Amino acid sequence: MNEKKFPLAKDRLEELSKKYPTPFYLYDEKAIRENARRIIKAFSPFPAFKEHFAVKACPNPFIIKILAEEGFGADCSSLPELLLADMAGIKGEDIMLTSNETPAKEYIKARELGAIINLDDFTHIAFLEKTFSSLPELVSFRYNPGPLKEGNAIIGKPEEAKYGFTREQLIEGYKLLKAKGVKRFGLHTMVASNELSLDYHLETGRLLFELAVEIKNKCGVSIEFVNLGGGLGIPYRPEQEALSWEVLAAELKKLYDSIIVPSGLGGMGIHTEYGRPITGPYGWLVARALHSKHIYREYIGLDACMADLMRPALYGAYHHITISGKENASGTETYDIVGSLCENNDKFAVQRKLPKIETAAEAAGGGNTDGGDFVIIHDAGAHGRAMGFNYNGKLRCGELLLRCDGSVIQIRRPETIDDYFATLNPEDLDKF
């Protein structure tokens, strides 16, 4: 059983909300650091290991800096993400640019930073040559195994995905790069999302290890590192169990020793680009219950909406919910927990058993708009605030960090009306 805990008691949350009104995200620095150290220790038996944190999961430079201090690099998919990694102190080949349909300016910035460029398509080789006067010393390719590998519900089937080289294109690509003077080579894939099956990740490792040997034999190219991608899931539901870092690394090492070491590639490094399991369990969306609605179902309306966390609406994803101060109370009520967006799928939970929730409208006779229970949405530390948007003119919420010493700081302020209108030129409207 995976117990869902929130690090702050209700009285502390009440105090905090006076300075930082809900909704907001809260991240636990201590838990993130401890998790990072555990990962590095688990993978330490490999000759070389580098975790490039998937910036897209939680693109906040404070979080990225914490991970950089623990020895992590960054996996970036855009120019702003490259800038975030640099801002957080991650440099050189600790940064990996894994993008697709990539504009030249992203390649230029990546090379300026000394980042590893991970090409997504065979035609990008020629594009890279047109962008630079010479090719980088180190180039990586992203592999799409097609029907050789099953996908999963979130990322889909590899053969239907827009990403990566085919096997035949890889072989041709490495031969071409070698002929053009490239000296160092990487290999990467990313074929799943939120996958908790150990066997699935071991199969991915075997696939890449065997491919690295094949590339060596057919192209005369020694792969310097294999990037196993990300895709590792987290136990969103209490009845699920997390996949052990120690077990995953140990089982991958067995495959490495049986496939890579005998091939003469025994110094090959292992890279990953985990995001969700790095910060996901250590972030929460905190909201207030504003209104209740009693029609064909019982509804609780929050001051947050899917513009703050869209995973339940986008994927039908489950996020565990607790009510601050009522963590041990029985789930006597059945609610749909909803936001205020003009979309009927703006729901954080559907027909969820929860304790009786008091709303702001009910608190203090209805006159206290700051009242109402705190609704805690768990496992929101990855692909949460990052996927926010402004539909309906909704303003994205801020982010707070619970420091190791117990203090709380704001690491991103909430958006304001001025932010929303910042890209418009109202004075031009008068001339229109």
C-alpha positions in Angstrom: 0.0 0.0 0.0 1.4 3.4 -1.1 0.4 5.8 1.7 -0.3 9.3 0.4 1.0 12.0 2.7 1.2 15.8 2.6 4.1 17.4 4.5 2.1 20.3 6.2 -0.5 20.1 8.9 -3.7 22.0 8.5 -2.8 24.8 10.9 0.5 25.4 9.0 -1.4 25.4 5.7 -3.9 28.0 7.1 -1.0 30.2 8.1 0.7 29.8 4.8 -2.4 30.5 2.7 -2.7 34.0 4.3 0.6 34.9 2.6 0.1 32.7 -0.5 -3.5 32.3 -1.4 -4.7 29.1 -3.0 -4.4 27.6 -5.4 -0.7 26.9 -5.4 1.8 24.0 -6.0 4.0 22.9 -3.1 7.2 20.9 -3.6 9.2 19.1 -1.0 13.0 19.9 -1.4 14.2 17.3 1.2 12.2 14.5 -0.5 13.4 15.4 -3.9 17.1 15.5 -2.8 16.8 12.1 -1.0 15.2 10.6 -4.1 18.0 12.0 -6.3 20.7 10.6 -4.1 19.0 7.2 -4.0 18.9 7.1 -7.9 22.6 8.0 -8.2 23.6 5.4 -5.7 21.4 2.7 -7.4 23.1 3.3 -10.8 26.6 3.7 -9.4 27.7 0.1 -10.4 27.7 1.2 -14.1 31.0 2.6 -15.5 29.3 5.9 -16.0 25.8 7.2 -15.3 24.0 10.5 -15.9 20.4 11.4 -15.3 19.3 14.2 -17.5 16.2 15.4 -15.7 13.3 15.9 -18.1 12.8 19.7 -17.8 9.4 19.5 -19.3 8.2 17.7 -16.2 8.8 20.6 -13.9 10.4 23.6 -15.7 11.3 25.7 -12.6 14.9 26.7 -12.3 14.8 26.3 -8.5 13.8 22.7 -8.8 16.4 22.1 -11.6 19.1 23.8 -9.5 18.3 21.4 -6.6 18.8 18.5 -9.0 21.9 19.9 -10.5 23.4 20.2 -7.0 22.7 16.5 -6.6 24.6 15.6 -9.8 21.8 15.6 -12.3 21.9 17.0 -15.8 18.9 18.2 -17.9 17.0 16.8 -20.9 15.6 19.7 -22.9 13.1 19.9 -25.8 13.1 23.6 -26.6 15.1 26.8 -26.5 13.5 28.0 -23.2 14.2 24.7 -21.6 17.9 25.0 -22.7 17.9 28.4 -21.1 16.4 27.1 -17.9 19.0 24.4 -17.6 21.8 27.0 -18.1 20.2 29.3 -15.6 20.2 26.5 -13.0 23.9 25.9 -13.5 23.8 22.8 -15.7 26.6 23.0 -18.4 28.0 21.2 -21.4 27.3 17.6 -22.0 25.2 17.4 -18.8 22.5 19.0 -21.0 20.9 16.9 -23.8 18.7 18.4 -26.5 16.1 15.9 -27.4 13.6 17.7 -29.6 11.7 17.0 -32.8 10.9 19.2 -35.8 13.8 21.3 -34.4 14.4 24.8 -35.6 18.0 25.9 -36.3 18.0 28.3 -33.4 17.6 25.4 -30.9 20.6 23.5 -32.4 22.6 26.7 -32.3 21.9 27.4 -28.7 22.5 23.7 -27.8 25.9 23.8 -29.4 26.7 27.1 -27.8 26.1 25.5 -24.4 28.1 22.4 -25.3 25.0 20.2 -25.0 24.6 16.8 -26.5 22.5 17.0 -29.7 20.1 14.1 -30.0 18.8 13.9 -33.6 15.2 12.8 -34.1 15.2 12.1 -37.8 17.7 11.1 -40.6 17.0 14.3 -42.6 18.2 16.3 -39.6 21.8 15.3 -40.4 21.8 17.4 -43.5 19.9 20.2 -41.6 22.6 20.2 -39.0 25.3 20.5 -41.6 23.5 23.5 -43.1 23.2 25.1 -39.7 26.9 24.7 -38.7 30.2 24.9 -40.7 31.1 21.5 -39.1 29.3 18.7 -37.3 29.6 18.4 -33.5 32.1 15.9 -32.2 29.4 14.1 -30.4 26.0 13.2 -31.9 23.2 11.0 -30.6 20.3 9.4 -32.5 16.8 8.7 -31.2 15.6 5.2 -32.1 12.0 4.2 -32.9 11.7 0.4 -32.6 8.4 0.3 -34.4 6.5 -3.0 -34.0 9.5 -4.5 -32.2 8.4 -2.7 -29.0 4.9 -2.2 -27.5 4.0 1.2 -26.4 1.5 2.1 -23.7 -1.8 4.0 -23.3 -0.2 7.5 -22.9 2.5 7.5 -25.5 0.9 5.1 -28.0 2.4 2.5 -30.3 6.0 3.2 -31.4 5.1 2.6 -35.1 2.4 5.3 -34.9 4.7 7.8 -33.1 6.3 10.7 -34.9 9.6 10.2 -33.1 13.0 8.7 -34.0 14.9 6.8 -36.7 14.1 3.3 -38.0 16.7 0.6 -37.4 17.8 0.8 -41.0 18.1 4.6 -40.8 20.2 4.3 -37.7 22.8 2.0 -39.4 23.0 4.3 -42.4 23.2 7.4 -40.1 26.0 6.2 -38.0 28.0 5.2 -41.1 27.4 8.6 -42.6 28.4 10.5 -39.5 31.6 8.4 -39.1 32.5 9.2 -42.7 31.9 12.9 -42.0 34.4 12.8 -39.1 32.1 12.6 -36.1 34.1 10.9 -33.3 31.7 10.2 -30.5 28.2 8.6 -30.7 25.2 8.2 -28.5 22.0 6.1 -28.8 18.6 7.0 -27.3 15.0 5.8 -27.2 11.8 6.8 -25.4 8.9 4.4 -26.0 6.6 4.6 -22.9 5.2 7.0 -20.4 4.2 6.3 -16.8 5.1 2.6 -17.1 5.5 0.7 -13.8 6.3 -2.7 -15.2 9.9 -3.7 -14.5 9.9 -6.1 -17.4 9.0 -3.3 -19.8 12.0 -1.2 -18.8 14.3 -4.2 -18.9 13.1 -5.1 -22.4 13.9 -1.5 -23.4 17.4 -2.0 -22.0 18.0 -5.3 -23.7 16.7 -3.8 -27.0 19.2 -0.9 -26.8 22.1 -2.9 -25.6 21.7 -5.4 -28.4 21.4 -2.6 -30.9 24.6 -0.9 -29.6 26.4 -4.2 -30.3 24.9 -4.4 -33.8 25.9 -0.8 -34.6 29.5 -1.6 -33.5 29.7 -4.7 -35.7 28.0 -3.1 -38.8 29.3 0.4 -38.6 32.6 0.2 -36.7 31.2 2.7 -34.3 31.5 2.4 -30.5 28.5 3.8 -28.8 29.7 6.0 -25.9 26.4 6.0 -24.0 23.0 4.5 -24.3 20.1 6.8 -23.0 17.3 4.5 -21.8 14.9 7.5 -21.9 12.3 8.1 -19.2 8.9 6.7 -19.1 9.1 5.3 -15.6 5.8 5.6 -13.8 4.8 6.5 -10.3 2.1 4.9 -8.1 -0.7 7.5 -8.5 -3.1 5.1 -6.8 -2.6 4.1 -3.2 -2.9 0.4 -4.1 0.0 0.7 -6.6 3.7 0.2 -5.6 6.6 2.2 -6.8 9.2 0.5 -9.0 12.4 0.2 -6.9 15.4 2.1 -8.2 17.7 -0.5 -6.7 15.9 -3.4 -8.4 15.7 -1.6 -11.8 19.4 -0.7 -11.8 20.6 -4.1 -10.6 18.5 -6.0 -13.2 19.7 -3.6 -16.0 23.3 -4.2 -14.8 22.8 -7.9 -15.3 21.8 -7.3 -18.9 24.7 -4.9 -19.4 27.2 -7.5 -18.1 25.8 -10.2 -20.4 25.4 -8.2 -23.6 27.6 -5.1 -23.5 30.7 -6.3 -21.6 31.5 -9.3 -23.9 31.1 -7.1 -27.0 34.0 -4.9 -26.1 31.8 -1.9 -25.2 32.3 -2.4 -21.4 33.0 1.3 -20.8 29.7 2.4 -22.3 27.8 4.8 -20.1 24.1 4.7 -19.1 22.0 7.8 -19.4 18.4 8.4 -18.5 15.9 11.2 -18.8 13.5 10.6 -16.0 11.1 13.3 -15.0 7.9 12.0 -13.5 9.5 9.8 -10.8 12.0 12.5 -9.9 9.6 15.2 -8.8 6.1 13.8 -9.3 5.4 12.3 -5.9 6.9 15.3 -4.1 4.6 18.0 -5.5 1.0 18.8 -4.6 -1.7 21.1 -5.9 -3.3 22.8 -3.0 -6.8 24.3 -3.5 -9.8 25.5 -1.5 -13.3 24.2 -1.7 -15.4 27.1 -2.8 -18.9 25.8 -3.7 -21.1 22.7 -3.5 -23.7 21.8 -6.0 -26.5 19.3 -5.5 -28.1 18.1 -8.8 -27.9 14.7 -10.3 -24.6 14.3 -8.6 -22.9 16.0 -5.7 -20.2 18.4 -6.8 -17.4 20.3 -5.0 -16.1 23.3 -6.9 -12.5 24.4 -6.3 -10.6 27.6 -6.8 -8.3 25.5 -9.1 -9.3 24.2 -12.5 -7.8 22.0 -15.3 -5.8 25.1 -16.4 -3.7 24.3 -13.3 -3.7 20.5 -13.7 -4.9 19.1 -16.9 -3.9 15.4 -16.6 -7.3 14.2 -15.3 -9.1 15.9 -18.2 -6.5 15.0 -20.9 -5.8 11.4 -20.0 -8.6 10.5 -17.5 -5.7 10.2 -15.1 -6.2 9.4 -11.4 -4.8 11.8 -8.8 -5.3 10.9 -5.2 -7.1 13.5 -3.1 -7.1 14.1 0.6 -8.8 16.8 2.7 -6.4 18.6 5.1 -7.2 17.8 8.7 -9.5 14.9 7.6 -6.9 12.5 6.4 -8.1 9.7 8.7 -11.8 10.4 8.3 -14.0 8.0 6.4 -15.1 8.6 2.9 -18.8 9.0 3.6 -19.6 11.2 0.6 -19.4 10.7 -3.1 -18.3 13.8 -5.1 -17.2 15.0 -8.5 -14.3 17.4 -7.7 -14.4 20.1 -10.3 -13.0 23.5 -11.5 -14.6 26.5 -13.0 -13.5 26.1 -16.6 -16.2 26.2 -19.3 -15.5 22.5 -20.1 -17.4 19.6 -18.7 -14.2 17.5 -18.4 -12.8 20.1 -15.9 -12.8 17.4 -13.2 -10.1 16.4 -10.8 -12.0 13.4 -9.6 -15.2 11.7 -10.6 -17.5 9.9 -8.2 -14.8 9.9 -5.5 -15.4 8.7 -2.0 -14.2 11.5 0.4 -15.0 12.8 3.8 -17.6 15.5 4.1 -16.1 18.7 2.6 -16.9 22.2 3.9 -16.9 24.9 1.3 -16.1 28.6 1.5 -19.7 29.4 0.8 -20.7 27.4 3.8 -18.0 28.5 6.1 -18.8 31.3 8.7 -22.3 31.5 7.3 -21.2 32.0 3.8 -19.4 35.3 4.3 -15.9 34.0 4.5 -14.4 33.7 1.1 -11.1 32.5 2.6 -12.7 29.6 4.3 -13.5 26.2 3.0 -11.5 23.0 3.3 -8.1 22.6 1.8 -8.2 20.0 -1.0 -4.8 18.4 -1.6 -4.2 16.8 -5.0 -1.3 14.4 -4.7 1.5 13.4 -7.1 1.3 16.6 -9.0 5.0 17.4 -9.0 5.5 16.5 -12.7 3.5 17.4 -15.7 1.3 19.6 -13.4 2.0 23.3 -13.4 4.1 22.6 -16.5 1.1 21.8 -18.6 -0.9 24.9 -17.5 -2.7 27.1 -19.9 -4.9 30.3 -20.1 -8.1 29.2 -21.7 -11.1 31.1 -20.4 -8.6 33.7 -19.3 -7.6 31.6 -16.4 -4.4 32.6 -14.7 -1.9 30.0 -13.8 -1.1 29.5 -10.1 2.2 30.0 -8.3 4.7 27.5 -6.9 6.1 27.1 -3.4 9.1 25.2 -2.1 9.2 23.6 1.3 12.9 23.9 2.2 14.9 21.3 4.1 14.8 23.5 7.2 11.0 23.7 7.2 10.7 27.2 5.8 8.6 27.9 2.7 9.5 30.2 -0.2 7.8 31.2 -3.4 9.6 30.0 -6.4 7.1 31.2 -9.0 4.5 33.8 -8.3 0.9 33.4 -9.6 0.1 35.0 -13.0 -1.6 38.3 -12.9 -4.1 40.1 -15.2 -1.1 42.2 -16.4 0.7 39.0 -17.4 -2.3 37.9 -19.4 -2.5 41.1 -21.4 1.3 41.5 -21.7 1.5 40.2 -25.2 -1.3 42.5 -26.4 -1.0 46.1 -27.5 -4.2 47.8 -26.4 -3.1 51.2 -27.8 -3.1 49.6 -31.3 -6.8 48.7 -30.7 -7.7 52.4 -30.7 -6.1 52.7 -34.2 -7.8 49.6 -35.6 
